[in-house]
Each structure stands twice: as structure tokens, then as C-alpha cells.
Amino acid sequence: MIDPPFYRFFNYYNRYFPLGLSYLSSTLKKAGHQVTLYDADCNVSPKGIDYTRLPDKYHTYVKELKNPENPIIKEIPRVFEKFQPDAVGITVMTPKAASAFLVASLVKRYNKNCYVIFGGPHATLKADEILKNTRDVDFVINGEGETSMLELVNILSTADTGSHAGNGKTDISPALSNVYGLSYRDGNKNIHNATGRFIDNLDCLPFPDRESLLGLHTYTSEDMGLLMGSRGCPYNCSYCATQIWTKKVRYRSLTNILEEIKYVYQRYGTRQFTFKDDSFTIHRKRVLEFCDCLSDAGIKINWDCNTRVDLVDSELLKAMKKAGCNSIKVGIESGSERILKLIDKGITLERIKESSRLFREAGIHWTAYFMMGIPTETKEDTKHTLDLLYEIKPGFASIGVYEPFPGTRLFDIGVESGLLNKEMSYEDFFTRIPSGYYLKDVNRRIDTMSHEDFAVLENELKNAFHHYNKGFIRIFERVKARSYLYVNNPGIFFNDIEKFFGWI
């Protein structure tokens, strides 16, 4: 199982471990398969951390993908030779697509009979495009992969040595047709089975397989604290592709979550946990019960989560703070009421301002995420965004340029308006930087201003955000929020100092 390299190519920090792959790994291992989890994007000596400036590094990424002497590219075949895989599963996010294609080609160079399986968000959205673009990929799994991946690997493990699903009909073709969410070739025809089934009982899944990570010792205790308490998101944000999985929210039991927390706490000494749920506080009563369970269990930890400004209130935030919540991340997106309505965010400026007050009163450090470059956005709209930043005063603020991801309503709008192509060729992925994917003209990202004007505006906003974050009060607030972690693990304090100097 491989998370393809991306941040490593420009020496950026890439926190945590590949959670989705680790769930697949634990599921396969439970069924008796041998699995190695290769986080090829794990950087042991990173320097960069300013993610608002990440697109500035994309040209390095494209250049190094074509450099056979790059040490990262030379490392990958050595891992194949060491572990001799029969099948390789690769997770694919849209910005990492070219790297995933490269890894697939390296697999086939290692052993043309080794099966290559793509999964993840981009694979779910672009299965047909992937199979058309390259024969290095044999199978694509869409949606949640635990059940489909296990069924597929079971089939492949019983196939004759010489059979290969990518080379016409084989003895396993009838079995393949019964795997939900699977795409593959039958001769020159691409087959797409019925959509994958979602797992309602998340407690049936084994805990993520942290132990099979190559280079496990290079991860911090905080890295090991990545958790998912639920899957699914009921909201309609038009820039987000989360709804490709399902709008139905499914929850792990609190008992199951606490068992994983206790295990990671004891096994890795983790004191800072991170919930990756799309919106952690959707179920208010459940969050209050979780806070009570943490207190009753006597577990002294810190934890952070993502949520929305319309899913918090004073009582809830105070309970979360008491139970160890030291950081909350929320999507603000824009200071323009018009843009908020356009992207179907479902929040108002009034609600944003009210929630910012609640965060401050509760004493919880909070991060606000903003976007710019949304279709139809004007200079006046971006001015409203900057004004809002200074008014709501988050503990940290990040701004990124909107990138059109397939499967979103904004992507469809972009296609209809003539800004975007529906598909990309294999060569496109290796000649364009990720922020230019699917654009008809890389010099025409937005329809309200010239490329030059937008570049100037982007630089102005990013400089303003960077200067805002460097304020002494905001730095002090971040340090204070993590003080318990620093006391229990001074190594993370020094690691954060190194990150800080890489950021400024």
C-alpha cells in the first residue's frame, strides 16, 4: 500500500500517516494477507511549512517527477525489490495524480505481472479517465475501499500465476464483475461495476494499521494520534468533493473511539489527538457524551477537530475545552456574503462573527480557512475577505487559491462557463502544475480579471495573511494551546520551533 510522494519533492512537512491506507491495511491483514504500508511522502528532514505558498513549489514537483536520478524516485523500486509485492495499492488525490501514475509505471517496470490498484478521491471520480490514460493501472476502486479491496485481493490471490485482468478475459473475470465499486478492463473495454457499498457499522473495522508503516520510528507521537470518529458529510459546499462518498453520516461508537485512544496513548505515548471528521460537532449530544466519557475514563489528553461555525455554541465549546479540546479548525472561505451563497456554504457573516466570539470566550485556539479565486469573485470580494480576517481575529488563518476538483458543483460550473476541461490526458499531468489541472488555459483561472491582476492580488492577500499570523499575540496563543503537550513531550516543542523557523 503506497501513499505516493508529493510534499517530499519540495521538502515540506507532511504530518500524520496515511489514514485511509492504514484502514485498508488492517482489514487485509485481519483476513490473513501480508501488507506493507509505504508512506512514500513521509519526509524525515523537512524544512518548508508555509502551505499558503505551496503552489510556488509546484514547478519543482513537475520537474523532479521527470528526473530519474531523484533519490525519491530511485528509492521506490528498491522498496519493491525488498518486499516483492504481488499487488500494489496506491491512494490518489488529485494534486498527487502525476506521482501516482509514476509509481504505477515503476511497479510495472519492477514486475509487469504485479497488479496495480488505484483508490482514493481522484480514483473515485476519474476511474474511466485513469483506465483510458494508462495501462499501468489494472484496477480502480471507488468509494470506501475496505470491503471492495478485500474482495479484490482475495480474488487476485487465488488467480493462476500467469493470469492478468489487464490483458483480456481471464479466469477471474466472472468474479471481478461481482465486486462493488470496481473498475477494470475486459480486453479494450472499460468495465465499471455498481457503486461501492458504504459501511454502516464502523465498529466492525479494525483500528488503523500504524504498526505496518515503514520507518515507524520517524513519526512523532502526535502523528500517531490521527483518528476518524465518523464518515460522511450532510452539507452541500459546491467546492468540496466529500459528497462523492456519501452525505449520510455514520458514527463509530464512543466506546470504540475510546479504546483506540487508550491504545495509541499507551503504545505511542500520544497526548495530542486529531479528529479528521468532516464536521466533528454535527451531533451535539454525542459530542457532549464524548467529553463526559473522556472525563469518566480519566484520560488526560488534548485533541483538535474540524467543524463549522453554525455547529457550535457556548455550552458545547466549554464542555469541549474542559475535556481537552485545544484547537478547532473551521472553514470561513470568504468575507463576501455573495460568494458564501454562491458556494452553498450555508453560513452568514453574522454567524461567522458570533462564532468567533464564542471561540474566544471558551478559550479555544481556532484556525480559520479562507479561499480566493472562486469563479465570479471580484477584487471587492477579496477585500471583504481581508476585512473579515481582521474583524474576527482567529488564532491562525490560512488562505489558498481555489483549485477545481472533479466531482464538485463549482467544477461543473467551470466546464459550463468554458474555463475547464472535463478530462485531462496522461501528458497533461506531467506538464502542468497541480493548480492548473483541468484548466483550459492555465493563464485564465478566473473570469473577472486578467492573469496578471489576479497574480498581484494573490500575492497581496497571502502576504497580508502571513503578516497577520506572525503577530506576537497569535504565536503566544498557539504555544499556550499546546503547553500540556510540550510539558509531556519536550521533543515536540523543539520540533515545533524548527517548524516555526521554516515557516517565517
N, C-alpha and C positions, 0 to 999 in steps of 0.2 A: 504494500500500500504506500503510495507516494504523494506527498504534497510538493508540487514542482517548485523549483527556485524562482524567486521574483525579487524580494527585498534584498536577498544576498548579493545580487548583481550590482547593487549600488550601495552595499554595506550599511543598510538600515536595520534598526531594531525590528524584530518580528516576534511579538510577545506570545506566550502560551504555547500550546501544542495543537495539532490539527484534530479538533474535537470530533468532527464528522467521521473522519477516517478511523479514529480510535474506537468509535461505536461499532463500525463495521468490523474492525479487527477483533474486538471482544466477542462479537456474535459469531464470527468464523471460528475463532479458537474454541469457543464453547462447543461447537459442533465437531471438533476434532481436527481442524485444519491448522497447518503451520503457517504463521503470519509474522512478517517483519514489517514494522511501521517506520518508514523512512521519511522524516521531515527534512526534505532537501532544501527547505527555505529557512532552516534553523541556522542563525548566524552566531558563531561563537565569539566573534570580536567586532561587534557592530559599533558604528560611530554616529550615523545620522538618525534623527528622531523627529525632525520638523516635517510632519506629514502634510501640512498645507503647501509645502514646497516640493512634495513628492513628484508631481508631473515634470518638474525641471530635470529629474533624473531619468525620465523615460527613454531619452535618446541613448543613454548608456546601456539601458536594458536591451534595446533593439540591436545595438552594436555588438554587445557581448554574446547575444544568442547566436551570432554568426561566427563567433571566434572559437574554433575547435581547441585552441590552446588555453582557453579559460579554465582555471583549476576546478571550478564547479562542474563544468561540462565533462571534464576528464574524470571527476570523482564518481559520477553516476554509473558508468559502465563497470567500474571497479566494485561497486556495491552489488551489481547484478552478478558478476563473476564470483563474488564471495558467497552469496546466498542462493544462487541457482534457482530463481523463481520459475514456476510453471505458468503463472499468470501474474500480471501487474495491474493493480487498480490505481487510477490517477484521478484525483479530485480537480475539477476545473472551475475556476471563477473567471469571468470574462477578461479582466486585466491580465490574468496569467495564461490565457489560452495559447499564445505562441510557445511559451515554455512547456506547457503540457504536450503540445504537438512535438516539440523537440524531444522530450522524454520518451514519447511513444516511438519515435524513429530510432532512438538509442536502444530501446527494448528490442526492436526488430533486428537491429544490427547485431545485438548480442545473441539472439536466437529467434529466427523467423517463425518458429512454431510456438513461441511464448505468446499467450493470449494477452491482449491489451484491452482493458475495460475502463471507460470514462464514466464519471459520475459527477455530481455537484450541480450548482446553479446553472452554469453555462451549458453543461451537457444536457440538463433537463430541458432547456429552452431551445437548443440548437442541435438536436440529435441528427436530423436529416442533413443539415449543413456539414456537420462533422464527418459523417459517413461518406458524403459526396466529396469532401475536400481531401481526405487521405485514407489510404488502405492500411495505414499503420494502426488504426483503431478497429478492433473487431466487434466490440460491443459497447453500447451506451445505455446506462441505467438512468431513468428519470424519476424524480421524486425521492422520497425516503428510501434509502437503499438497503437497509438491513435484511429484509425478507428476500427481495429480488436478488441481491448479491449472493446470499447464501444458496438460494436455489440454483443460480447460475454456476457457482463454483462447484456445487455438488454434481451438476451435470457434466461440467468440464473434467472433473476428477475421475469420472467413470468412462470418459471417451477413450477410444483407441488412440494410441500414441501418435499415429500419423494423421488423424482427422483434424480438420481445422475449419471452423464455421465461416471463416472469411474466404474460403476457396470453393464455393459452390455447395451443393447439398451434401450432407454427411449424415452419419448415423444418429447425430444428436439433434438434428433439425426439428423432429416432432416434439422433442422435449422442450426445446427452446421456445416454441410457439406458445407454451403454457406459462411462461414466466412474465408476470405482470410488470409493466414499465420497462420492458427490454426492447432495444432497437438493435438490429443486426442486418447482415447481408445474406440474401439467398441468391447466389450467383451474382448478377449485376443489379438485383432489385433490393432496395432498402425496405426492411420489414419493421413496422412499429406496432408492438403489441398493445393491448389495452392499458390504460393509465394505471400506474402503480397504486397499490392499496396503502392506506395510511394506518399506522399502528395506534390503536386506541388505548391499549394498556401499556403505557410506557414503563411501568414497573417490571414488565417481563424482559426488558433489555438488561443485559449485564452492564456493570459500570464501564465507562470508557477505559480502554486498554492502555494505560500510561506505561506499564511495565515493558511493553514491546518496542518502545521508542529507541531507535539508535541514538547513542550519545545521551542517554538519560541523565547522566551526571552534569550535563551542560545547562540543564534547565534549573531555574530558581524554584524555591518552594512556592512563590506566588504564581509562577507559570503553571504549576500543577493544580492550582485552585480553580480552574475553569469548570463551570457547571451549566447544565441546562435543566431548569425546573419545569419547563413546558415547551410545547411546539405549536406553532400556528399563530396567526395574527388576524384579527377581525376587521382591521381598518383598510382604507381604500387609497392610501397615498399613491399618487399617479407616477411617482418617480421610483417606486420600490417594487422589486420583483418577488418579494416574500410570498405573495399570494399564489405563486406557482406551486407552492407546497400544499397549503390548504388554509382557508380562513377559519376553520374550526380549531379552537384552542383545546389542546389535550394536556392534561397535567400529570406529573408524577405525584405519587402520594408524598406527604410531608415526611412520613416515616422512611421512605426510600431515599429521599434527599438527605435527611439527617444521617442515615447510615453511610452515604458516600462522603459527607462532610467529615464524619468521625474517622473514616478510613484514611482519607487524604491528610487529615490533621495529624494522625498518628504515624502514617507511613512516610510522609514527606515533610512534616513539621510546618505545614501550611497554616498561616494565620490570616492571610488576606485571600478571600474568595471572590470570584467574579461570576455573576449570573449573566448568561448570554441570551436569555429570553428576549423576544422582540419587545414586549412591554410587561415588565415584571409585576406591575400592580393592577393588572386588568381585574383580577378577582380580589377585591379589597378584603373581604372576610378571611380569605385564605392567607393573605399576607400577614394579617394580624395574628392568625393562628400560628403561622411560621415563626413570628417573633416570639410568641409565648413558648413555643416548643424549644427554641434555642435557649431561652432563659431557664426553662424547666430542666433541660438537659445539662445545664451548667457549662455550656460550650462558649468559651470566650474567644471570639473571632471578630474580624472586620470583614465586611463584604460590600460589594457595589453592584449596581444593576442599571438597566436601561428602562425608561418608561416615557410617558407622555405628560405634558403639563396639565391635561384635563383628567388625569388619573391619580392625583394626589390631593390631600387635604391636611390640615394641621394635625389632627389626631393620628392619622396614619404615619405621617413623617416623624412625629415624636416617638411613636412606637418603634419605627424602623431604626431611628437614631439610638434608642435605648438598647436595641437588640444587636447593635454593632455596625449598622449601615453607615459607612463613612464617605460614600460618594454615589451620586446619581447622575446619569447621562441622559439628556433629553434632546430631541430634535426640534429646534425652533424654525430652521430653514430660512425664513425671510422676515424682514420688518415691514413688508408691503402686504396690506390686507388683500389686495387684488391677487398677488402671487399665491398667498395662502389658500385662497379659494380655487385658483387655477390648479394647484397640485393636490386638491382634495385632502388637505391636511386635517380638516375638521376642527381647527382651533382658531381662536381670535387673538388679536394683540392684547385685548383686555385680559384674557385668561392667561396669556404668557406673563404679563406683568404681575398679576395676582400670584401666580405660582412662584415667580422669582422671589417675591416677598416671603412666601411660606418656606421656601428652602432656607433663606437667611434666618428666619425666626427659629427654625428647627436646628440650625447649626450644622447642616449637612453640606459638605462641599459638592458643588454641582457644575457640570460641564454642559455647555450649550453648543450644539452643532448647527451651522448655517451652510447655505448653498448660494451660489451665484451662477449666472449663465443659463438660467431656466428660459425656455422658449418664450418670447414676447417680453422678457424682462428689459427694463429701461435703466438708464443711469439714475433716474429719480428713484426707482425701486431699490437700487443698491444703496442709495443714500439713506433711505428709510431703514435698511438693514443695519447700517453702521450706527445710525442714531439709536436704534433699539438696543444694540450691544451696550452702548454707554449708559442707557437708561436702566436696563435690568441687571447689569453688573454680575455676570456669572463668575464662578471661581476660575474657570478656564473656558476659552471659546475657540472653536475651530471652524474654519471656512474652507470649503472646497468647491471647485467648479463642477457643475452638473455634467455627468458623463452618461450618455444614452445607453441604457441597458435593455436588451431584448426582453420582451415579456411584460414591459411596463406600458401604461397608457401614454405617457409622455413620449415613449419611443414610437408608438403608433402615430401620434400626432406629428412627430418629426418626419416620419415617412410620408404622411399625407401632405405635409407642407413642402416637401421636396428637399429637406435638409439631410435626410438619412436614407441609406440603402437598406433593404430588407436583409440582405446577406452579404457576407464577405468571402473572398477567395482565400485559399491557403496562403498565397503570396502576400495578400494584404496584411495578414497577421504578423509577418516578418519584415514588413517595410513601413508600417505605420506604428506610431507610438500608441499605447493603450487608450489615451484620452481622445484619440482620433478615430477609434474603431467605429465603423458604420456610418461615419460622416461622408456625404457625397463629395464635399470639398473641405479639406482639413483647415482651410483658411476662412471657412464660413460656419462658425459654430452657433451663432445666434443671429436672428433675423432683424434685430433692431439697431445694430451698429456695425461698423467695419471691424475687420480682424484687428487692425492696429489700435483702434479706440478701445476695443474690449481688452486687449493685452495691457494697455495702460491702466484701465480700470481694475483689472485683476491684480496687478502689482500694487496699486494703491490700497486696495482692501486687505490684501494679505499682509502688507507692511503695517497697516493700522491694527490688525488683529494681533500680529506678533508683538508689536509695541505694547498693546493692552496687556497681553499675558505676562510680559516681563515686569509688570508693576510689583513693587516690594510686597504690598498687602496680599496680592494674589499668590505670590510664591510662598509667603508665610502660611496662608490658608491651606495650600496643598501639603506643605510639610506637616502642619498641625493635624490634618486629617489622617495622615499615615504614621503618626507618632507611636501608636501602640505596636505597629508592625516593626518600626525601627528599633524599639526597645527589645523586642523579642528576636529580631534578626538584623543585627547591625550591618551585615553584609549587603542587605538590600538598600540600606541607607547610602552606603558608598556607591552602590550600583546606580542609584537614582541621581547622585551627584554627578557621576560620569555622564549619564544621560542628559542632565541639565546643561552641562558644558557642550555637549554635542548639539543641543537644541539652540542655544543662544549664539 
